[in-house]
Amino acid sequence: RLRESKMEGTYMKSAITQIERRFDLSSSLIGIIDGSFEMGNLLFLAVVSHFGAKLHRPRLIAVGCFLMAVGSFLTGLPHFFMGRYTFDTEVYCAPVCLCMIPSVDCVRDSSSHMWIYVFLGNALRGIGETPVTPLGISYIDDFAKAENSAFYIACLQTITLLGPMFGFLLGSLCASLYVDIGYVDLETVTITPKDARWVGAWWLGFLVSSVIMLLSGIPFWFLPRSLPKQGEESKLPPCTPTQDGTANSNATPHQAMTLAEIAKGFIPSLKKLLSTPAYFLLLCGSLLKFNSFIGLLTFKAKYMEQQFGQSAARANFLIGVLNLPVVAVGIFLGGLLMKRYKLGVVSGAQLSFVTSFMAYLLLLLQFGTKCDNVQVAGLTVSYNGTPGVMYNGNLWSECNRDCSCLAGEWDPVCSDNGITYTSPCLAGCSSSTGYGKNTVFHNCSCVLSSSAPEGSMSVILGQCPRSRECSRSFTSYMAVSVLSSFINSLGTTPGYMVIIRCIKPELKSLALGIQTLVMRTLGGIPAPVYFGALIDSTCLRWGIKKCGGRGACRMYDSDMYRVIFLGLITCLSGSSYFFIIAVIVLLRIQFRREGDTTTGQPPHSSLEIELQTPPKTTEPLNTPKEIEVHTPKEGEREGEPEQDNSLQTQKGTGEEEELSNTQGERTSDLSRTHSQKEEVEEVFDRREEVTPDAIPPAPVSKEEEKPSDQANEQAEGEVIVIHTHREKDNPHNLLAEMNHTEVEAEGLQG
């Protein structure tokens, strides 16, 4: 189920460029559409995480599958209500130099706002995905051994990455198919997948995802509400019939609770969760890291297109077959490391930090893997070939002033001198030969003026290809990217387990739900928007809509794109490490107090003080194992003999000194309970009424008076644990333990 949901999400990321071009949208607006998934998700995430943990979790996941299937179908539906895709072209104009679209009254296209259906469908997918992560992870962790939980979650996350891999591969396949495949003659299509106007069959992947999600939700409906704890299947008591003939509910781990009872505990649970310092700091660090991750994942394929001249299909394919498989292997190995070496919370946090920081250093190397801007006349170079980026470039020159061209057209052509012109008309061409993609334009006056080879005044369709140095840079970029992804993924599972283990077990589902809610509210929604807005600021050439207005960007300044895109990711990731370091320091202090920095288990609810009597080589101290005073209960006969529980007087100067030291330690422990003074005094008053002297001692034989050597050896070095409970919810336990401790102190004084 996780695999299919992630496949849908990553397919949406892979289709970002196609949707942007099909609906003529800016990158910032496409970021809002992409963030609609998180908008729908956050509406129900906190509620589902809290209530879902007490309800039938597998069936909630099955319902989510159905909603995601409907959302995917709705996302791809606009394609069937829109007309055929048209793009700017001058291939069929004659003569080319006088090519000018006749002025007609603008009729606004009815499909101009169809992107709203994509927005709504993506939001519905987010609602359906709500129960998957918090309920699915907690379902596994609740019914697995603590030492195996990290390994199982790592296996789940590894299998889950098959979904994104298939999503990017499906996106690659659909991006290589023309958007109107089956409806138009592909021989008449003059653009290629590398062209900035190319739109793939983006709608096809959403229909495929819808069918897969619908089928994957069926098995979850039949899963049991709960599973027996691993290793405790045989320990569960059988269902015993009650007097009315019904089964005893004690056989199940979940007790029936009303929705009102569940809702009543939501606010206290939330306060308790957010008041945990380690969890709150980890939440802040994860938020910054998640922002950088979402920005990278959303626009990584587009960055590869604009920076290295790759097609959308090839970019998605390389991400699917190179980056994601090594991430899956890294996550699996990270979980295996935790299981093999039994890493606890502190060790897991340290491993997560080290691997993430190493990946961060590799990210800095990507600034050096770059390609120069494509030489476009009037944008990145002048018409005579002089380099220089011009954001408000002048597309007119002496060589094309006599042509009646539209400055807003984008139909790039390439000359033999390696310079790209935005259209054949602006290149000064007057004639053409060939058909479709094989069209060649001749007698181009601007080509002659830019020092082209003698006799070559022709251009062909499409932008000029990148240099060989750019291909080598792209190879280096992919190598660094794959290595960085692998190292970073090694710390994914340890970092995830830190979140689960640093809070109380009953708050696990809520903690995961709140984390997902915060990540998607403050990361998943705004990150694509501000990343897209900054990317838009590097655009050199905007498309023009039919009725005017800015459409999708046709060309970016690749140098500025690289600096802004990688720089923003670097700043966000670098800032997160301050919080992660604070979490590690806090956890080390917390678990050092508990005396367990290796396993890093959460602290118990009571303070355990271990008092150990050091062993003596001469005259071992006879310390009784248990000390208790029996007070006659109501209904007992008065003359019944009772066991003498008073301590025997210890002889010897060394023994008295040692007993005095031990008494002082225990008296100091009693001084910590002044807040319960009244309860202690009440206990002492009760004990004075029934003293050991008033109770006839039980007959003691001579053998019992003198402890054996074996008893002395057992008593030697024995540990007495005093539980000083800080909880005021159970005063009876507190009084009993204080009574027990006071009796020990008095016995030592004797």
Helices and strands as residue ranges (DSSP letters): H 2-14, H 16-22, H 27-52, H 57-76, G 77-81, G 96-98, H 115-128, H 132-142, H 146-160, H 162-176, G 186-188, H 202-216, G 219-222, G 249-251, H 259-264, H 266-274, H 277-308, H 312-318, I 319-323, H 324-341, H 345-365, G 366-368, E 413-415, E 420-421, E 431-433, G 436-438, E 440-442, H 445-449, E 459-461, H 468-489, H 492-501, G 505-507, H 508-519, I 520-524, H 526-536, E 539-544, E 550-556, H 558-593, E 606-612, H 653-670, G 671-676, H 677-689, G 692-694, H 702-705, H 709-715, E 719-725, H 731-749
